[in-house]
Amino acid sequence: MAPGALSLVLWATDLDGFATFLTDVAGATLRTRHPGFAALTLDGSEIQLHSDESYPGHPWREALANEGAARGIGAEVRMRVEGVDARHRVAVEMGYISIQQPHDDGSARSCQIMGPDGYFFTLWEPPIGGS
């Protein structure tokens, strides 16, 4: 599968747990996983997960490790999924925080989840009969 126009790289403290979140909650497909790295796809987009060891010279690496700052602060990852209600339920059962319950906003059905490492996820699906 050729990658889409956008790839997302997220740092993960628990690579396996984050990959499980993306497969079970967002419906991503795990393509490869080895120590320190996982690659997934979701609707033609590539998502890569990297452990901290992947970026030994990155200026934020030490701050993240020492201060415990949520890596996802300031970012919202929006993912189109099928079955928002069921996926929200799975996320909560996995122990993630529901920021906003599934709801209809007139243009989509969506919910917000605080996922692994403080990343904020909006899961959405078009209304029935919409695209």
N, C-alpha and C positions, 0 to 999 in steps of 0.2 A: 504494500500500500504506500503510495507516495504521500509525503506529509503535506498538510494544508498550508495555507499562507501564514499561519500563526502557530508557534509552539510555545508551550508554557513550561517553565522550569521552576520547581518549587523545592526549597530546602526542607528536609524532614529530619526530625530527631528520632522518629520510629518509622523507618522506611516501610517495613512490612505492614504495620498498622495503617499507614497513610494509603498504601496501595489497596489494602482491603477496603478502606473507606471509599476510595474512588470506584472500585468495582462494585461493591455491594450497595452503596448509596447513590452514586451517580450513573452507574451502568457502564463505566469504562471497561475496555478490554485490556487485560494485561498482555503486553507483547514480549517483554523480557524483564528478567530480574536477576541481579547478581549483587554481591556485597557492595553496598554504597550506591546502588543505581537501580532504578526501575523505569521502564518506558511503557506507557499506556496510550490508547487512542480512545477518543470519544467523538463520534459523528464526524470522522475525518480529521480531527485536530489531535495533535500529539501533546501528551503531558509527560514530562520527565520529572522524576524525583531523584534528588541527590542528597547524600548524607554530607555532613560538614567536612568530612575528609576530602571531598571532591574539590574544595576550594581552599587549600591551606594558606594562600596568600591574600585572600579577600579581606579588606579592612573591617568588615562587619563581623567576621567569624568569631573573633574573640569576644566582642561585645555581646553577641547572641549567646555564647556559651556561658559567660560570666554573669550577665544581667538577667538571663532568662526571659528576655523580651519576646513577646509573641511575634513570630516571623511574619505573619500575615497582616500586621497593622498597616492600615491605609490601602489595602487592596480588597476588592470584591471579585470573586471568581463566579461568573454566571454560567450555568450549564443547563442546556435544554435536555430534559429527561422525559421518559414516559412514566406516568403514575406518580405524580408529585406526592400525593397523600401517603402512598405506601413507602416511598423512598424516605420521606420525612420520618415516618414511624420507625423504619430500620435505623436511621441515624440516631434517633433518641434511644432506641433499644441498645445501641452500641455505646451509649453514654455521652454522646455529643449534645451540645446545648442548642435548644430550639430558640432562635431569636424571634422568629415570627412564624406562627402556625400557617399551614396551607390556607390560601385565600384566593379569591378572584378579584382582580383589579380592573376588569373591563377589557384588558388586552391579553391577559394570560392568567394562568393559575400558578402561583408560586409560593415558596416558603424560604426562610433564611435559617441557616445552620452555622453555628460556630464549630468548625471542623478541627482537624489536627493542627497543632502548632499555631492556633489562633487565626487560621485562615477563615475568612468569612465567605460562605458559599450561598448563592441564591440558586435554587433549583426551580426551573420553570418549565411549563409546557403550554402550547397554544390552546386556546379554547376549543372545545369539540367543534369540528367543522372548520376550524381556522388553520392557518399555517404559520 
